[in-house]
Amino acid sequence: MALHSSAGESFFQLIFILIVFVGVLALTYYVTKWIAGYQKTQGLNKNLEIIEAIKISSNKYVQIIRAGSDRYFVIAIGKDEVVPLGEISAEQLKEIDVQEFNQITPVDFKSILDKLQKKK
């Protein structure tokens, strides 16, 4: 008789743990969606926007920042400093042509490997 009661208790413990696990997963899902929505609304209608950034070294970047509707600043960002490099106009910014970008042919790894083998 003792075997049946401990087996039944183990079964109910397993069911309880599965219910708690599914509940935690559901709670995590909804909290993550809520945080994403909250952060999205926080970023709307702001006066500052990072237009472009390029990594110079492991912890140094150069960024173009839009301030307001028509002022653009170039800044250098290091580990512990931000240095203004200058201001540029909207006309000086280069727009990326999507069609031109899509025409770039991807590099085939096999062709590069063949070229390296021919050099040897």
trRosetta pair geometry for C-beta under 8 A, 3 or more apart (Angstrom, degrees):
i j d omega theta_ij theta_ji phi_ij phi_ji
1 4 5.9 -53 -159 31 42 110
1 5 6.8 33 152 -14 70 105
2 5 6.1 -58 -150 38 35 106
2 6 6.3 25 158 -11 69 110
3 6 6.2 -62 -145 42 29 103
3 7 6.0 28 158 -19 66 112
4 7 5.8 -57 -142 39 28 110
4 8 6.2 29 157 -19 64 108
5 8 5.7 -53 -146 37 30 112
5 9 6.3 32 154 -19 64 105
6 9 5.5 -49 -143 37 34 113
6 10 6.3 38 154 -21 64 104
7 10 5.7 -52 -147 36 31 112
7 11 6.4 35 152 -22 63 104
8 11 5.6 -52 -149 33 32 113
8 12 6.5 25 155 -12 65 106
9 12 5.9 -58 -148 41 31 106
9 13 6.2 34 153 -21 66 107
10 13 5.6 -53 -145 36 31 114
10 14 6.4 35 153 -21 64 104
11 14 5.7 -54 -152 34 30 113
11 15 6.5 28 151 -16 64 105
12 15 5.5 -49 -145 38 36 112
12 16 6.2 40 153 -21 65 105
13 16 5.6 -53 -146 37 31 113
13 17 6.3 31 155 -19 65 105
14 17 5.8 -54 -146 36 29 109
14 18 6.4 30 154 -18 63 106
15 18 5.7 -55 -149 37 30 112
15 19 6.4 31 153 -19 65 106
16 19 5.8 -54 -148 35 31 111
16 20 6.4 29 154 -17 65 106
17 20 5.7 -53 -146 38 32 111
17 21 6.2 37 152 -23 65 106
18 21 5.5 -52 -145 35 31 114
18 22 6.4 28 157 -15 65 105
19 22 6.0 -54 -146 39 29 108
19 23 6.2 33 152 -20 63 109
20 23 5.5 -57 -148 38 30 116
20 24 6.4 31 154 -20 66 104
21 24 5.9 -53 -148 34 29 109
21 25 6.5 30 152 -17 63 106
22 25 5.6 -52 -148 37 33 114
22 26 6.3 33 154 -19 65 106
23 26 5.8 -55 -146 37 30 110
23 27 6.2 30 155 -18 65 108
24 27 5.7 -54 -144 39 31 112
24 28 6.2 35 154 -21 64 106
25 28 5.7 -55 -148 36 29 113
25 29 6.4 33 153 -22 63 105
26 29 5.6 -52 -149 32 32 115
26 30 6.5 20 158 -10 65 107
27 30 6.2 -61 -146 41 29 103
27 31 6.1 25 158 -16 66 112
28 31 6.0 -59 -141 40 26 108
28 32 6.1 28 159 -20 63 109
29 32 6.0 -61 -152 35 24 110
29 33 6.5 20 154 -15 62 108
30 33 5.6 -52 -146 38 34 111
30 34 6.3 37 154 -21 65 106
31 34 5.6 -53 -147 36 32 114
31 35 6.3 33 154 -19 66 104
32 35 5.8 -53 -145 36 31 109
32 36 6.4 31 155 -19 64 106
33 36 5.8 -54 -146 36 31 112
33 37 6.4 29 156 -16 64 107
34 37 5.9 -57 -149 39 30 110
34 38 6.2 32 153 -21 64 108
35 38 5.6 -54 -145 37 31 114
35 39 6.3 28 157 -16 66 106
36 39 6.0 -56 -146 39 28 107
36 40 6.3 32 153 -23 63 107
37 40 5.6 -52 -146 33 31 114
37 41 6.6 25 158 -14 64 105
38 41 6.1 -60 -152 38 29 105
38 42 6.5 31 150 -22 64 108
39 42 5.5 -52 -147 33 35 116
39 43 6.6 31 157 -18 65 106
40 43 6.1 -62 -155 35 30 108
40 44 7.1 39 149 -34 62 101
41 44 5.7 -42 -153 13 41 118
43 46 6.2 -66 -167 -6 45 129
46 49 6.8 135 89 -61 102 80
47 67 6.3 33 147 -163 93 57
47 68 5.5 3 -166 -79 104 41
48 65 6.3 -15 -161 -176 90 109
48 66 7.1 154 -153 82 39 61
48 67 5.8 -3 -102 -105 74 67
49 65 7.1 152 77 -160 42 62
49 66 4.6 -7 59 54 95 106
50 53 5.9 -4 175 -41 123 110
50 63 5.6 -53 -143 -168 101 125
50 64 7.5 109 -166 75 57 54
50 65 5.9 -38 -103 -104 54 73
51 63 7.8 132 47 176 69 78
51 64 4.4 -52 62 99 112 102
51 65 6.7 -176 4 -101 89 16
51 66 5.3 94 -50 -27 110 98
51 72 6.8 -14 -2 -134 151 112
51 93 7.2 -69 159 -130 152 138
52 63 6.9 172 90 -151 50 57
52 64 4.7 26 47 34 89 111
53 61 5.4 -2 -171 -177 104 125
53 62 7.2 162 -151 83 56 44
53 63 4.4 -13 -101 -103 86 88
53 64 7.6 -143 -67 23 49 65
54 61 6.7 153 76 -156 40 74
54 62 5.3 -10 57 57 93 91
54 63 7.8 -179 20 -79 59 47
55 60 7.4 108 -166 81 59 54
55 61 5.6 -41 -104 -100 50 82
56 60 4.3 -53 65 104 111 102
56 61 6.3 -177 5 -97 89 23
56 62 6.0 80 -46 -16 115 93
56 76 7.8 0 -7 -144 150 98
57 60 4.5 38 42 34 90 107
59 78 6.6 61 121 -166 90 56
59 79 4.7 31 137 -72 136 89
60 76 6.9 -4 -171 -177 96 94
60 77 6.9 166 -152 87 49 56
60 78 5.1 -7 -106 -106 87 69
60 79 7.7 -52 -69 -30 71 69
61 76 7.3 164 87 -157 47 50
61 77 4.6 -6 59 56 94 104
62 74 6.6 4 -179 -175 97 95
62 75 7.3 172 -152 87 54 40
62 76 5.4 -25 -100 -101 74 69
62 77 7.6 -179 -84 17 25 76
62 85 7.2 6 -142 -11 103 154
63 74 7.3 168 86 -150 42 51
63 75 5.5 -15 60 61 89 87
63 77 6.2 25 0 -9 115 118
64 72 5.8 1 -177 -176 99 108
64 73 7.3 160 -155 80 51 40
64 74 5.6 -25 -99 -97 69 71
64 88 7.3 -44 -134 43 112 127
64 93 7.3 128 170 -109 157 108
65 72 7.0 156 78 -155 43 57
65 73 4.9 -19 60 61 97 91
65 74 7.8 170 17 -87 77 22
65 75 6.2 11 -2 7 121 115
66 69 7.9 8 170 -143 112 15
66 71 7.1 127 -161 78 55 52
66 72 5.6 -28 -98 -98 63 76
67 71 4.7 -39 68 84 90 108
67 72 7.5 170 18 -90 75 25
67 73 6.2 29 -7 -3 118 113
68 71 5.2 51 46 23 112 103
70 90 6.0 -65 -152 -35 78 127
71 87 6.7 -40 -169 -153 89 118
72 87 6.6 127 82 -164 56 68
72 88 5.0 -46 93 70 113 80
72 89 7.0 128 36 -139 112 7
72 90 6.5 136 -14 -75 127 58
72 92 7.9 -152 71 62 140 104
72 93 6.6 -170 -97 -56 176 119
73 84 6.4 -53 -176 -140 119 99
73 85 8.0 133 171 50 74 72
73 86 7.4 -179 -153 99 63 33
73 87 5.4 -38 -102 -103 67 71
73 88 7.7 155 -104 19 18 72
74 84 7.7 102 81 -168 56 59
74 85 4.3 -58 106 69 99 113
74 86 5.3 7 47 58 109 74
74 87 7.4 -166 12 -88 78 21
74 88 6.1 57 -29 -10 108 110
75 82 5.7 3 174 -176 127 93
75 83 6.6 154 -164 77 73 44
75 84 5.4 -44 -106 -106 85 49
75 85 6.1 179 -105 5 24 88
76 82 7.3 161 82 -158 52 45
76 83 4.4 -11 58 59 102 100
76 85 5.6 91 -23 -49 93 113
77 81 7.7 -180 -151 94 41 52
77 82 5.4 -7 -107 -109 73 77
77 83 7.9 -163 -72 23 31 69
78 81 4.6 15 52 53 111 86
78 82 7.6 -156 27 -71 70 36
78 83 7.4 38 -5 -6 105 104
88 92 4.5 -107 -180 74 109 139
88 93 6.9 123 121 -56 124 76
89 92 5.0 102 58 0 74 101
89 93 7.9 -125 102 -12 49 82
90 93 5.8 -43 -162 15 43 115
96 100 7.7 -140 179 65 64 107
96 101 5.8 34 169 -51 107 131
97 100 3.8 60 87 13 114 114
97 101 6.5 171 88 -15 58 84
98 101 5.5 -55 -146 37 32 113
98 102 6.3 30 156 -18 66 107
99 102 5.8 -56 -147 37 31 109
99 103 6.6 34 153 -26 63 106
100 103 5.8 -55 -152 28 32 114
100 104 7.8 50 149 -36 58 87
101 104 6.3 -34 -171 -1 40 112
107 111 7.5 -125 -177 61 70 113
107 112 6.5 41 164 -43 111 121
108 111 4.3 73 81 6 107 108
108 112 7.1 178 92 -8 57 83
109 112 5.7 -56 -152 37 37 111
109 113 6.2 36 152 -19 69 108
110 113 5.6 -56 -147 38 31 112
110 114 6.3 35 153 -22 66 105
111 114 5.6 -50 -146 35 33 113
111 115 6.5 36 153 -20 63 104
112 115 5.7 -53 -151 34 32 113
112 116 6.5 29 153 -16 65 106
113 116 5.8 -55 -148 37 32 110
113 117 6.4 31 153 -19 65 106
114 117 5.8 -56 -148 37 31 110
114 118 6.5 34 154 -22 64 106
115 118 5.8 -54 -150 33 31 113
115 119 6.8 35 152 -23 62 102
116 119 5.8 -49 -153 27 35 114
116 120 7.2 32 152 -17 62 100
117 120 6.0 -54 -157 31 38 108
